[in-house]
Amino acid sequence: MESSKVYVNVMAEFTNDGRLLPRSFIWKDGHVYEIQKVTDVRRAASLKAGGAGIRYTCIVDGKESHLFYEDNNMWFMEER
């Protein structure tokens, strides 16, 4: 099954120590998903959808998801 990028709007905050942390995102159907926790942040490529940037491993609705922040200042997720 082929994956593609889904660009999403993200609500994020800069912490007082300068980190950028996503707090929620809006999926393409308009549903807002809250990010319960960010468990990992690293530079990585999306092996499913192509592209690279900062990969945020997030817990959303109890499941692990990857949210990418590209060098062009756009956020995307992988769709299956």
C-alpha positions in Angstrom: 0.0 0.0 0.0 1.4 3.4 -1.0 1.6 6.3 1.4 1.4 10.0 0.7 2.0 13.2 2.6 -1.0 14.9 4.2 -0.1 18.5 5.0 -1.8 19.6 8.3 -2.3 22.8 10.3 -0.5 22.5 13.6 -0.9 24.4 16.9 2.5 24.4 18.5 4.4 26.3 21.2 7.9 27.5 21.8 9.0 26.5 25.3 11.1 28.9 27.4 14.2 26.9 26.5 13.6 27.4 22.8 12.1 24.0 21.8 9.2 23.8 19.3 6.5 21.4 20.5 3.3 20.5 18.6 0.2 20.4 20.7 -2.6 19.6 18.2 -3.2 19.3 14.5 -6.2 19.5 12.1 -6.6 16.5 9.9 -7.8 17.0 6.3 -11.4 16.2 7.3 -11.3 19.1 9.8 -11.1 17.0 12.9 -8.8 18.4 15.6 -6.5 15.9 17.3 -4.8 16.7 20.6 -1.3 15.4 21.0 -1.1 13.9 24.5 2.7 13.5 24.5 5.8 13.9 22.4 8.1 10.9 23.0 10.9 11.7 20.6 12.2 14.5 18.4 14.9 13.9 15.7 15.9 14.8 12.2 14.6 12.0 10.0 13.2 11.0 6.6 9.7 9.8 6.0 10.2 6.3 4.6 6.6 6.0 3.7 5.7 9.3 2.1 9.1 10.8 1.1 10.5 14.0 2.4 12.6 14.8 5.5 12.7 17.2 8.4 12.2 17.1 12.1 10.2 14.0 13.1 8.0 14.3 16.2 6.9 10.9 17.5 3.6 11.7 19.2 0.9 9.9 21.2 -2.5 10.8 19.7 -5.6 9.0 21.0 -3.3 6.4 22.7 -1.5 5.6 19.5 1.9 6.5 18.2 2.0 8.8 15.2 4.7 10.7 13.3 4.4 14.4 12.6 7.1 16.0 10.4 8.2 19.6 10.3 9.9 20.2 7.0 12.6 22.7 6.2 10.0 24.7 4.2 8.2 25.4 7.6 5.3 23.1 6.7 3.9 20.2 8.8 2.9 16.8 7.3 1.8 13.3 8.3 1.9 10.0 6.4 -1.4 8.6 5.0 -1.7 5.0 4.1 
